[in-house]
Amino acid sequence: ESNLESSLMRSGESSMLSSRANSAVTATLHESPSFKVEHILAPGPQPISSFRRMKEGMDERIKCSRLIFPYMTCITLAYTVTLSLYPGIESEIISCKLRSWMPVLLMFAFNTSDVIGKLLAAVPYAWSRRQLILMSTLRAFLIPLLLLCVAPRKNPTIGGEVPAFLFTIALGLSNGLSGSLPML
């Protein structure tokens, strides 16, 4: 703070400011504390080997983890479901009409709906922790649905292009939402 004040004084910028603005800047500098990562990770001049300091740091991390645990769970569930299906299972879905274009179009559908889901996450709505966990958990129903679009290999249980595209779009939209909302 004192370095900032002295650099303002030396540069002559403070002379351009009115006395009221200058006092407001000085008051702001003295009233509002600024924090850096270094202040949290290594506060004060104490030696690193201090057991008490390590214990306090662990207690702070545990408190923080308890607060964000539901959000960490949502993100884990979201990406576990997504990575179990996309791109591996998605690329195995075959089509007699679209042939080798089917995996390409499914990946396009997933990525487009994922972006739309991420954009929808910006819509103001107060999502509760319970709603986020429920949405992330319900995505697990897409695993058997998409697997039925693949198995058995020669004659899938759920055949045709439309169900595969619908499930893929649902996977992408829900991935965008359940991957972004807990982080927001």
C-alpha positions as YAML, in Angstrom:
chain: A
units: angstrom
residues:
- id: 1
  name: GLU
  ca: [0.00, 0.00, 0.00]
- id: 2
  name: SER
  ca: [2.74, 2.43, 0.93]
- id: 3
  name: ASN
  ca: [4.60, 1.63, -2.31]
- id: 4
  name: LEU
  ca: [1.48, 2.41, -4.31]
- id: 5
  name: GLU
  ca: [0.98, 5.70, -2.45]
- id: 6
  name: SER
  ca: [4.60, 6.74, -2.89]
- id: 7
  name: SER
  ca: [4.56, 5.86, -6.60]
- id: 8
  name: LEU
  ca: [1.41, 7.95, -7.03]
- id: 9
  name: MET
  ca: [3.03, 10.86, -5.22]
- id: 10
  name: ARG
  ca: [6.26, 10.64, -7.27]
- id: 11
  name: SER
  ca: [4.58, 10.32, -10.63]
- id: 12
  name: GLY
  ca: [2.73, 13.58, -10.26]
- id: 13
  name: GLU
  ca: [-0.59, 11.88, -10.86]
- id: 14
  name: SER
  ca: [-1.67, 12.83, -7.38]
- id: 15
  name: SER
  ca: [-1.30, 16.52, -8.23]
- id: 16
  name: MET
  ca: [-3.82, 16.05, -11.04]
- id: 17
  name: LEU
  ca: [-6.33, 14.65, -8.61]
- id: 18
  name: SER
  ca: [-8.32, 17.02, -6.52]
- id: 19
  name: SER
  ca: [-7.60, 16.95, -2.83]
- id: 20
  name: ARG
  ca: [-10.91, 15.20, -2.20]
- id: 21
  name: ALA
  ca: [-10.15, 12.44, -4.75]
- id: 22
  name: ASN
  ca: [-6.61, 12.08, -3.39]
- id: 23
  name: SER
  ca: [-7.91, 11.60, 0.15]
- id: 24
  name: ALA
  ca: [-10.48, 9.09, -1.16]
- id: 25
  name: VAL
  ca: [-7.72, 7.07, -2.86]
- id: 26
  name: THR
  ca: [-5.60, 7.18, 0.30]
- id: 27
  name: ALA
  ca: [-8.59, 6.18, 2.46]
- id: 28
  name: THR
  ca: [-9.44, 3.34, 0.10]
- id: 29
  name: LEU
  ca: [-5.87, 2.10, 0.19]
- id: 30
  name: HIS
  ca: [-5.88, 2.03, 3.98]
- id: 31
  name: GLU
  ca: [-9.40, 0.63, 4.48]
- id: 32
  name: SER
  ca: [-9.75, -2.16, 1.93]
- id: 33
  name: PRO
  ca: [-7.32, -5.01, 2.48]
- id: 34
  name: SER
  ca: [-6.03, -6.90, -0.49]
- id: 35
  name: PHE
  ca: [-5.28, -10.58, -0.35]
- id: 36
  name: LYS
  ca: [-2.97, -12.64, -2.47]
- id: 37
  name: VAL
  ca: [-2.54, -16.38, -2.76]
- id: 38
  name: GLU
  ca: [0.76, -16.04, -0.91]
- id: 39
  name: HIS
  ca: [-1.08, -14.63, 2.14]
- id: 40
  name: ILE
  ca: [-3.21, -17.77, 2.40]
- id: 41
  name: LEU
  ca: [-0.53, -20.33, 1.57]
- id: 42
  name: ALA
  ca: [2.27, -18.79, 3.60]
- id: 43
  name: PRO
  ca: [0.89, -16.12, 5.96]
- id: 44
  name: GLY
  ca: [3.39, -14.16, 8.00]
- id: 45
  name: PRO
  ca: [7.10, -14.58, 8.56]
- id: 46
  name: GLN
  ca: [6.79, -17.81, 10.56]
- id: 47
  name: PRO
  ca: [9.02, -20.72, 9.57]
- id: 48
  name: ILE
  ca: [7.47, -23.35, 7.30]
- id: 49
  name: SER
  ca: [8.17, -26.11, 9.81]
- id: 50
  name: SER
  ca: [5.70, -24.72, 12.32]
- id: 51
  name: PHE
  ca: [3.34, -27.59, 13.21]
- id: 52
  name: ARG
  ca: [0.67, -25.21, 14.47]
- id: 53
  name: ARG
  ca: [0.66, -23.35, 11.17]
- id: 54
  name: MET
  ca: [0.37, -26.58, 9.19]
- id: 55
  name: LYS
  ca: [-2.55, -27.69, 11.36]
- id: 56
  name: GLU
  ca: [-4.31, -24.34, 10.85]
- id: 57
  name: GLY
  ca: [-3.79, -24.65, 7.11]
- id: 58
  name: MET
  ca: [-5.28, -28.15, 7.07]
- id: 59
  name: ASP
  ca: [-8.25, -26.98, 9.15]
- id: 60
  name: GLU
  ca: [-8.92, -24.19, 6.62]
- id: 61
  name: ARG
  ca: [-8.70, -26.64, 3.73]
- id: 62
  name: ILE
  ca: [-11.11, -29.04, 5.47]
- id: 63
  name: LYS
  ca: [-13.59, -26.21, 6.09]
- id: 64
  name: CYS
  ca: [-13.38, -25.18, 2.45]
- id: 65
  name: SER
  ca: [-13.78, -28.80, 1.26]
- id: 66
  name: ARG
  ca: [-16.90, -29.24, 3.38]
- id: 67
  name: LEU
  ca: [-18.46, -26.18, 1.79]
- id: 68
  name: ILE
  ca: [-17.72, -27.18, -1.79]
- id: 69
  name: PHE
  ca: [-18.11, -30.96, -1.44]
- id: 70
  name: PRO
  ca: [-21.58, -31.09, -3.09]
- id: 71
  name: TYR
  ca: [-20.23, -29.12, -6.04]
- id: 72
  name: MET
  ca: [-17.17, -31.35, -6.33]
- id: 73
  name: THR
  ca: [-19.51, -34.37, -6.31]
- id: 74
  name: CYS
  ca: [-21.64, -32.86, -9.11]
- id: 75
  name: ILE
  ca: [-18.61, -32.21, -11.28]
- id: 76
  name: THR
  ca: [-17.27, -35.72, -10.66]
- id: 77
  name: LEU
  ca: [-20.60, -37.31, -11.54]
- id: 78
  name: ALA
  ca: [-21.02, -35.14, -14.62]
- id: 79
  name: TYR
  ca: [-17.66, -35.93, -16.15]
- id: 80
  name: THR
  ca: [-17.73, -39.60, -15.14]
- id: 81
  name: VAL
  ca: [-20.93, -40.10, -17.13]
- id: 82
  name: THR
  ca: [-19.69, -38.01, -20.05]
- id: 83
  name: LEU
  ca: [-16.31, -39.67, -20.33]
- id: 84
  name: SER
  ca: [-17.82, -43.15, -20.04]
- id: 85
  name: LEU
  ca: [-19.90, -42.46, -23.16]
- id: 86
  name: TYR
  ca: [-18.19, -39.79, -25.20]
- id: 87
  name: PRO
  ca: [-16.36, -40.27, -27.53]
- id: 88
  name: GLY
  ca: [-15.84, -44.06, -27.13]
- id: 89
  name: ILE
  ca: [-19.40, -45.39, -27.13]
- id: 90
  name: GLU
  ca: [-20.67, -42.55, -29.32]
- id: 91
  name: SER
  ca: [-18.26, -43.45, -32.10]
- id: 92
  name: GLU
  ca: [-19.45, -47.09, -32.06]
- id: 93
  name: ILE
  ca: [-23.05, -46.25, -32.97]
- id: 94
  name: ILE
  ca: [-23.64, -47.41, -36.52]
- id: 95
  name: SER
  ca: [-26.12, -46.30, -39.14]
- id: 96
  name: CYS
  ca: [-27.11, -47.90, -42.44]
- id: 97
  name: LYS
  ca: [-28.16, -44.56, -43.89]
- id: 98
  name: LEU
  ca: [-25.36, -42.27, -42.64]
- id: 99
  name: ARG
  ca: [-22.61, -44.92, -42.66]
- id: 100
  name: SER
  ca: [-19.24, -43.42, -41.69]
- id: 101
  name: TRP
  ca: [-20.80, -39.97, -41.15]
- id: 102
  name: MET
  ca: [-22.78, -41.15, -38.11]
- id: 103
  name: PRO
  ca: [-19.94, -40.76, -35.56]
- id: 104
  name: VAL
  ca: [-18.97, -37.39, -37.05]
- id: 105
  name: LEU
  ca: [-22.54, -36.09, -36.84]
- id: 106
  name: LEU
  ca: [-23.00, -37.46, -33.31]
- id: 107
  name: MET
  ca: [-19.84, -35.68, -32.19]
- id: 108
  name: PHE
  ca: [-21.05, -32.49, -33.84]
- id: 109
  name: ALA
  ca: [-24.43, -32.86, -32.08]
- id: 110
  name: PHE
  ca: [-22.73, -33.47, -28.73]
- id: 111
  name: ASN
  ca: [-20.33, -30.53, -29.00]
- id: 112
  name: THR
  ca: [-23.04, -28.15, -30.21]
- id: 113
  name: SER
  ca: [-25.46, -29.12, -27.45]
- id: 114
  name: ASP
  ca: [-22.62, -28.96, -24.89]
- id: 115
  name: VAL
  ca: [-21.91, -25.35, -25.88]
- id: 116
  name: ILE
  ca: [-25.64, -24.55, -25.69]
- id: 117
  name: GLY
  ca: [-25.75, -26.14, -22.21]
- id: 118
  name: LYS
  ca: [-22.81, -24.02, -21.09]
- id: 119
  name: LEU
  ca: [-24.54, -20.91, -22.41]
- id: 120
  name: LEU
  ca: [-27.73, -21.89, -20.59]
- id: 121
  name: ALA
  ca: [-25.72, -22.10, -17.38]
- id: 122
  name: ALA
  ca: [-25.34, -18.32, -17.58]
- id: 123
  name: VAL
  ca: [-29.11, -17.82, -17.30]
- id: 124
  name: PRO
  ca: [-29.82, -16.43, -13.83]
- id: 125
  name: TYR
  ca: [-31.51, -19.08, -11.72]
- id: 126
  name: ALA
  ca: [-30.82, -20.04, -8.12]
- id: 127
  name: TRP
  ca: [-29.89, -23.72, -8.42]
- id: 128
  name: SER
  ca: [-29.88, -25.50, -5.08]
- id: 129
  name: ARG
  ca: [-27.27, -28.07, -4.18]
- id: 130
  name: ARG
  ca: [-29.95, -30.75, -4.21]
- id: 131
  name: GLN
  ca: [-31.03, -29.83, -7.75]
- id: 132
  name: LEU
  ca: [-27.45, -29.91, -9.00]
- id: 133
  name: ILE
  ca: [-26.76, -33.30, -7.46]
- id: 134
  name: LEU
  ca: [-30.06, -34.67, -8.79]
- id: 135
  name: MET
  ca: [-29.33, -33.43, -12.31]
- id: 136
  name: SER
  ca: [-25.82, -34.91, -12.23]
- id: 137
  name: THR
  ca: [-27.13, -38.22, -10.89]
- id: 138
  name: LEU
  ca: [-30.00, -38.52, -13.38]
- id: 139
  name: ARG
  ca: [-27.49, -38.27, -16.23]
- id: 140
  name: ALA
  ca: [-26.43, -41.81, -15.34]
- id: 141
  name: PHE
  ca: [-29.62, -43.07, -17.05]
- id: 142
  name: LEU
  ca: [-28.08, -42.03, -20.36]
- id: 143
  name: ILE
  ca: [-25.41, -44.74, -19.98]
- id: 144
  name: PRO
  ca: [-27.72, -47.74, -20.54]
- id: 145
  name: LEU
  ca: [-29.73, -45.85, -23.16]
- id: 146
  name: LEU
  ca: [-26.69, -45.13, -25.29]
- id: 147
  name: LEU
  ca: [-25.30, -48.62, -24.69]
- id: 148
  name: LEU
  ca: [-28.56, -50.04, -26.05]
- id: 149
  name: CYS
  ca: [-27.96, -48.00, -29.21]
- id: 150
  name: VAL
  ca: [-24.73, -49.97, -29.67]
- id: 151
  name: ALA
  ca: [-25.41, -53.48, -28.39]
- id: 152
  name: PRO
  ca: [-25.74, -56.08, -29.77]
- id: 153
  name: ARG
  ca: [-23.38, -54.97, -32.50]
- id: 154
  name: LYS
  ca: [-25.20, -56.33, -35.57]
- id: 155
  name: ASN
  ca: [-28.74, -55.46, -34.47]
- id: 156
  name: PRO
  ca: [-28.85, -52.82, -31.65]
- id: 157
  name: THR
  ca: [-31.74, -52.96, -29.19]
- id: 158
  name: ILE
  ca: [-32.54, -49.29, -29.82]
- id: 159
  name: GLY
  ca: [-32.05, -48.93, -33.55]
- id: 160
  name: GLY
  ca: [-32.19, -45.94, -35.83]
- id: 161
  name: GLU
  ca: [-30.55, -42.56, -35.94]
- id: 162
  name: VAL
  ca: [-33.17, -40.48, -34.13]
- id: 163
  name: PRO
  ca: [-32.82, -42.05, -30.65]
- id: 164
  name: ALA
  ca: [-29.04, -41.90, -30.87]
- id: 165
  name: PHE
  ca: [-29.17, -38.21, -31.74]
- id: 166
  name: LEU
  ca: [-31.72, -37.46, -29.02]
- id: 167
  name: PHE
  ca: [-29.67, -39.22, -26.34]
- id: 168
  name: THR
  ca: [-26.51, -37.53, -27.58]
- id: 169
  name: ILE
  ca: [-28.11, -34.09, -27.46]
- id: 170
  name: ALA
  ca: [-29.42, -34.82, -23.96]
- id: 171
  name: LEU
  ca: [-25.92, -35.89, -22.94]
- id: 172
  name: GLY
  ca: [-24.40, -32.72, -24.37]
- id: 173
  name: LEU
  ca: [-26.94, -30.30, -22.88]
- id: 174
  name: SER
  ca: [-26.78, -31.92, -19.47]
- id: 175
  name: ASN
  ca: [-22.98, -32.01, -19.65]
- id: 176
  name: GLY
  ca: [-22.86, -28.29, -20.35]
- id: 177
  name: LEU
  ca: [-25.21, -27.53, -17.47]
- id: 178
  name: SER
  ca: [-23.98, -29.99, -14.86]
- id: 179
  name: GLY
  ca: [-20.34, -29.31, -15.72]
- id: 180
  name: SER
  ca: [-20.63, -25.52, -15.56]
- id: 181
  name: LEU
  ca: [-23.21, -24.76, -12.87]
- id: 182
  name: PRO
  ca: [-21.29, -26.25, -9.92]
- id: 183
  name: MET
  ca: [-18.24, -24.25, -10.96]
- id: 184
  name: LEU
  ca: [-20.27, -21.05, -11.11]
...
